[in-house]
């Protein structure tokens, strides 16, 4: 029993430095709603979901399973964080698409949008590749620090306050991606 208590006390899921913002159940319900909306909007279209790695992979996996359409997926990785907790402002393409998007309807699937700088650069890149349309789905929208105010978000899971959030694919220097919920990090220096 003592070993069990020790294991639970050290659990990431019950970490005292985390305050749950959205539960696993709230997330699942919202993703079902988004999937139904995307299914209606893209009926009869050649849809490609483009996941922005690494954070959006969990959102992509859950979202694509509730979109009742033929679709394909592809991946890009663009970094501006460099294992930091704040964007460096420098954008680096780490992985490009594997397949052309010319003539297709692209839905970029992102984990969180805050300043919008990295995503604006990604949308510029994709816009030059001849897609029929490019829209944006984000799991979390953090509008307060937005620099790119003109950034149009077509599908939003949740709006979050200007706090450091983790879980459900979002990390703090690689940690917390596995949390089944979204949490605010109470003390980012201890993350």
C-alpha positions as CSV (number, residue, x, y, z in Angstrom):
1,X,0.0,0.0,0.0
2,X,2.9,2.4,0.8
3,X,4.3,1.8,-2.7
4,X,0.9,2.6,-4.2
5,X,0.7,5.9,-2.3
6,X,4.2,6.9,-3.4
7,X,3.4,6.1,-7.0
8,X,0.2,8.2,-6.9
9,X,1.9,11.1,-5.1
10,X,4.4,11.2,-8.0
11,X,1.8,11.0,-10.7
12,X,1.8,13.6,-13.5
13,X,-2.0,13.4,-13.6
14,X,-2.3,14.6,-10.0
15,X,0.7,17.0,-10.0
16,X,0.0,19.8,-7.5
17,X,1.6,22.4,-9.8
18,X,-1.2,21.9,-12.3
19,X,-4.7,23.3,-12.3
20,X,-7.1,21.5,-14.6
21,X,-8.7,23.9,-17.0
22,X,-10.6,21.5,-19.3
23,X,-11.3,17.9,-18.4
24,X,-10.9,14.8,-20.6
25,X,-14.7,14.7,-20.9
26,X,-15.0,18.3,-21.9
27,X,-12.3,17.8,-24.5
28,X,-14.0,14.7,-26.0
29,X,-17.4,16.5,-26.2
30,X,-16.0,19.6,-27.9
31,X,-14.0,17.5,-30.4
32,X,-17.2,15.7,-31.4
33,X,-18.9,19.0,-32.0
34,X,-15.9,20.2,-34.2
35,X,-15.9,17.0,-36.1
36,X,-19.6,17.3,-37.0
37,X,-19.1,20.9,-38.1
38,X,-16.1,20.0,-40.3
39,X,-18.0,17.0,-41.7
40,X,-20.8,19.4,-42.8
41,X,-18.5,22.1,-44.2
42,X,-16.3,19.7,-46.2
43,X,-18.9,17.3,-47.6
44,X,-17.9,16.4,-51.2
45,X,-14.5,18.0,-51.0
46,X,-11.0,16.6,-51.3
47,X,-9.9,17.2,-47.6
48,X,-6.3,17.1,-46.3
49,X,-5.7,17.5,-42.6
50,X,-2.2,19.0,-42.1
51,X,-1.0,18.5,-38.5
52,X,1.5,20.8,-37.1
53,X,3.8,18.6,-35.0
54,X,4.4,17.7,-32.3
55,X,1.7,19.2,-30.1
56,X,-1.3,18.8,-32.4
57,X,-0.9,15.0,-32.9
58,X,-3.3,14.1,-30.1
59,X,-5.9,16.6,-31.3
60,X,-5.5,15.4,-34.9
61,X,-5.9,11.7,-33.9
62,X,-9.1,12.4,-32.0
63,X,-10.5,15.0,-34.5
64,X,-10.0,12.8,-37.6
65,X,-11.9,10.0,-36.0
66,X,-15.0,12.1,-35.7
67,X,-14.9,13.6,-39.2
68,X,-17.2,11.3,-41.3
69,X,-15.6,12.0,-44.7
70,X,-12.9,10.6,-46.9
71,X,-9.7,12.5,-46.0
72,X,-6.0,12.2,-46.0
73,X,-3.5,13.5,-43.4
74,X,0.0,15.0,-43.7
75,X,2.4,16.6,-41.3
76,X,4.6,19.6,-40.9
77,X,6.8,20.7,-38.1
78,X,7.7,24.3,-37.6
79,X,9.4,25.5,-34.5
80,X,9.8,28.8,-32.8
81,X,10.2,27.5,-29.2
82,X,13.5,25.6,-29.3
83,X,12.6,23.7,-26.0
84,X,11.8,27.1,-24.4
85,X,8.5,28.1,-22.8
86,X,8.3,31.3,-25.0
87,X,8.5,31.7,-28.7
88,X,11.9,32.9,-29.9
89,X,10.4,34.6,-32.9
90,X,12.6,32.6,-35.2
91,X,10.7,30.2,-37.4
92,X,12.4,27.0,-38.6
93,X,10.8,24.4,-40.9
94,X,11.8,21.0,-39.3
95,X,9.6,18.8,-41.5
96,X,7.7,19.6,-44.7
97,X,4.7,18.0,-46.3
98,X,5.1,14.6,-47.9
99,X,2.5,15.1,-50.6
100,X,1.4,18.0,-52.8
101,X,-1.7,20.0,-51.8
102,X,-2.4,21.6,-55.2
103,X,-6.2,21.5,-55.8
104,X,-7.0,20.2,-52.4
105,X,-8.9,21.6,-49.5
106,X,-6.4,21.9,-46.6
107,X,-7.4,22.2,-43.0
108,X,-4.4,23.0,-40.8
109,X,-4.7,21.4,-37.4
110,X,-2.9,23.2,-34.7
111,X,-2.6,22.6,-30.9
112,X,-2.5,26.2,-29.7
113,X,-2.4,29.7,-31.3
114,X,-1.0,32.5,-29.2
115,X,1.1,35.2,-31.0
116,X,0.2,33.8,-34.4
117,X,3.7,34.4,-35.8
118,X,4.7,30.8,-36.4
119,X,1.3,29.9,-37.8
120,X,1.2,33.0,-40.1
121,X,4.5,31.9,-41.6
122,X,3.1,28.3,-42.1
123,X,0.0,29.6,-43.8
124,X,2.1,31.8,-46.1
125,X,4.1,28.7,-47.1
126,X,1.0,26.6,-47.7
127,X,-0.7,29.4,-49.6
128,X,2.0,29.3,-52.2
129,X,1.4,25.7,-53.1
130,X,-1.9,25.9,-55.0
131,X,-4.4,24.5,-52.5
132,X,-8.1,25.0,-53.4
133,X,-8.6,26.4,-49.9
134,X,-6.8,26.6,-46.6
135,X,-8.6,26.9,-43.3
136,X,-7.4,26.6,-39.7
137,X,-8.6,24.4,-36.8
138,X,-7.0,25.0,-33.4
139,X,-7.5,23.1,-30.3
140,X,-6.7,26.1,-28.1
141,X,-6.9,29.8,-28.9
142,X,-5.0,32.2,-26.6
143,X,-5.9,35.6,-28.1
144,X,-4.4,37.9,-25.5
145,X,-0.8,37.8,-26.8
146,X,-1.8,37.8,-30.4
147,X,0.5,39.8,-32.6
148,X,-1.1,38.7,-35.9
149,X,-4.5,40.1,-35.2
150,X,-5.7,39.4,-38.8
151,X,-5.2,35.6,-38.4
152,X,-8.5,34.0,-39.1
153,X,-9.4,30.8,-37.1
154,X,-12.1,28.8,-38.6
155,X,-12.6,26.1,-35.9
156,X,-11.7,26.6,-32.3
157,X,-11.8,24.0,-29.5
158,X,-11.4,26.3,-26.5
159,X,-10.3,29.8,-25.8
160,X,-7.8,29.9,-22.9
161,X,-6.5,32.7,-20.7
162,X,-3.0,34.1,-21.1
163,X,-1.4,31.5,-18.8
164,X,1.0,28.7,-19.6
165,X,-1.1,25.6,-20.4
166,X,0.0,22.0,-20.9
167,X,-1.5,18.6,-21.6
168,X,-3.3,16.9,-24.4
169,X,-0.2,17.3,-26.6
170,X,1.0,20.6,-25.2
171,X,4.3,20.5,-23.3
172,X,6.7,22.4,-21.1
173,X,10.1,21.5,-22.5
174,X,8.9,18.1,-23.6
175,X,7.0,17.3,-20.4
176,X,3.2,16.9,-19.8
177,X,2.2,16.0,-23.4
178,X,0.6,12.8,-22.1
179,X,-1.9,14.5,-19.8
180,X,-5.5,13.6,-20.9
181,X,-6.7,17.1,-19.9
182,X,-5.6,20.8,-20.3
183,X,-4.0,22.4,-17.2
184,X,-2.6,25.7,-16.2
185,X,0.9,25.5,-14.8
186,X,0.7,27.3,-11.5
187,X,4.5,27.9,-11.2
188,X,6.1,27.8,-14.6
189,X,9.6,28.0,-13.0
190,X,8.9,24.5,-11.5
191,X,7.5,23.0,-14.7
